[in-house]
């Protein structure tokens, strides 16, 4: 083994250790912030119906994420950049399973849309002033409110004019 080989090995180990540490920090951040991220997404997705998804996907329109409180996430922007499209879809699926299904039903167009949505979210976190200047927010045709079941705690969107008359949860049936 030459001298240059001996110098190269510790450098490579240090680089890999730093990469591992960074990845561990990101996973820890995601685990700690998981519920806050999902809860932050719910109100942003509440005004969107599954029937709106095909138009949003084709026109490249995004949910109104500009209203989302990104303060906790923006402090950790270097880690958020590691978030995969799959993980973002998991968050959407937890916040609104019906919308996640509608996106998946779009096939490859839906997958490409999620890639664009991830980039849009990262732009909002890293450079909010630029992202807000070229907003691609989707405007639903009817106003929606988020109904929450007192029994199971799950939420779902309902038209605003029907919100007061909702008495059965679609999740638990109570």
C-alpha positions in Angstrom: 0.0 0.0 0.0 1.4 3.4 -1.0 1.3 6.6 1.0 -1.3 8.1 -1.2 -3.5 5.0 -0.7 -3.2 5.4 3.1 -4.2 9.0 2.9 -7.1 8.2 0.5 -8.7 5.6 2.8 -9.3 8.0 5.9 -10.5 10.7 3.5 -13.1 8.3 2.0 -14.1 7.1 5.4 -14.6 10.6 6.6 -16.7 11.5 3.6 -18.9 8.5 4.0 -19.3 9.1 7.8 -20.4 12.7 7.0 -22.8 11.5 4.4 -24.2 8.9 6.9 -24.5 11.6 9.6 -26.3 13.9 7.2 -28.7 11.1 6.2 -29.3 10.2 9.9 -30.1 13.8 10.7 -32.6 14.0 7.9 -34.3 10.8 8.9 -34.5 12.0 12.5 -35.9 15.4 11.3 -38.5 13.6 9.2 -39.6 11.4 12.1 -39.9 14.3 14.5 -41.7 16.6 12.1 -43.9 13.9 10.5 -47.2 14.7 12.2 -46.6 18.5 11.8 -46.0 18.1 8.1 -49.1 16.0 7.6 -51.3 18.3 9.7 -49.8 21.3 7.8 -50.8 19.7 4.5 -54.4 19.0 5.4 -55.8 22.5 5.3 -53.9 23.2 2.0 -55.6 20.2 0.5 -59.0 20.6 2.0 -60.4 22.7 -0.9 -59.5 20.1 -3.6 -61.7 17.3 -4.7 -60.5 14.1 -6.4 -62.3 15.2 -9.6 -60.0 18.3 -9.6 -56.8 16.3 -9.8 -56.8 15.5 -13.6 -57.0 19.3 -14.4 -54.4 20.1 -11.8 -52.0 17.5 -13.2 -52.5 18.4 -16.8 -52.1 22.2 -16.2 -49.3 21.9 -13.6 -51.4 23.6 -10.9 -50.5 22.9 -7.3 -52.5 23.0 -4.0 -52.3 26.4 -2.2 -49.1 25.4 -0.3 -48.3 29.1 0.1 -50.7 29.2 3.1 -48.8 26.3 4.8 -46.7 27.3 7.8 -43.2 26.3 6.7 -41.4 27.9 9.6 -40.4 24.7 11.3 -39.3 23.1 8.0 -37.5 26.2 6.6 -35.0 26.1 9.5 -34.0 22.6 8.2 -34.1 23.4 4.5 -30.8 21.5 3.8 -32.5 18.3 5.0 -35.8 18.8 3.3 -34.0 18.8 0.0 -33.4 15.1 0.6 -37.1 14.3 0.8 -38.1 11.9 -1.9 -41.2 12.0 -4.1 -42.3 8.8 -2.5 -42.1 10.3 1.0 -44.1 13.4 -0.2 -46.7 11.0 -1.7 -46.9 9.3 1.7 -47.6 12.7 3.4 -50.3 13.5 0.8 -51.8 10.0 1.3 -52.0 10.5 5.1 -53.4 14.0 4.8 -55.9 13.1 2.0 -56.0 9.5 0.8 -58.6 10.3 -1.8 -56.3 12.8 -3.5 -53.3 10.4 -3.4 -55.5 7.8 -5.1 -56.6 10.2 -7.8 -52.9 11.2 -8.5 -51.9 7.6 -8.7 -54.8 6.9 -11.0 -53.2 9.4 -13.4 -50.3 6.9 -13.9 -47.1 8.4 -15.3 -48.6 11.9 -15.5 -49.4 11.7 -11.8 -45.8 10.6 -11.1 -44.4 13.5 -13.0 -46.8 15.8 -11.2 -45.5 14.6 -7.9 -41.9 15.4 -9.0 -43.0 18.9 -9.9 -44.9 19.3 -6.7 -41.8 18.3 -4.7 -39.8 20.9 -6.6 -42.5 23.5 -6.0 -42.5 22.7 -2.3 -38.7 22.9 -2.1 -38.8 26.3 -3.8 -41.3 27.5 -1.3 -39.1 26.4 1.5 -35.8 27.7 0.2 -36.9 30.8 -1.8 -40.4 31.7 -0.7 -40.3 35.2 -2.3 -39.5 33.8 -5.8 -41.9 30.9 -5.5 -44.8 33.2 -4.4 -44.0 35.5 -7.4 -44.8 32.7 -9.8 -47.6 31.0 -7.9 -49.4 28.1 -9.6 -52.1 27.7 -7.0 -55.2 25.8 -8.0 -58.5 27.6 -7.5 -61.3 25.2 -6.8 -64.7 26.0 -8.3 -66.6 25.6 -5.1 -65.5 26.6 -1.6 -64.7 23.7 0.7 -64.4 23.3 4.4 -62.6 20.6 6.4 -64.9 18.4 8.5 -63.4 16.4 11.4 -65.0 13.5 13.1 -65.3 13.7 16.9 -65.0 9.9 17.2 -62.1 8.9 15.0 -60.4 12.3 14.5 -60.1 12.0 10.7 -60.8 14.9 8.4 -62.3 15.2 5.0 -63.4 18.1 2.7 -67.0 19.0 2.3 -68.7 21.8 0.3 -68.9 24.9 2.6 -72.7 25.1 2.2 -73.1 21.5 3.3 -70.6 21.6 6.2 -73.2 22.3 8.9 -75.3 19.3 7.8 -72.6 16.7 8.0 -73.5 14.1 10.6 -71.9 10.8 9.4 -68.2 10.2 9.2 -67.2 8.4 5.9 -64.3 6.7 7.8 -65.9 5.3 11.0 -69.6 5.7 10.1 -70.5 7.5 13.3 
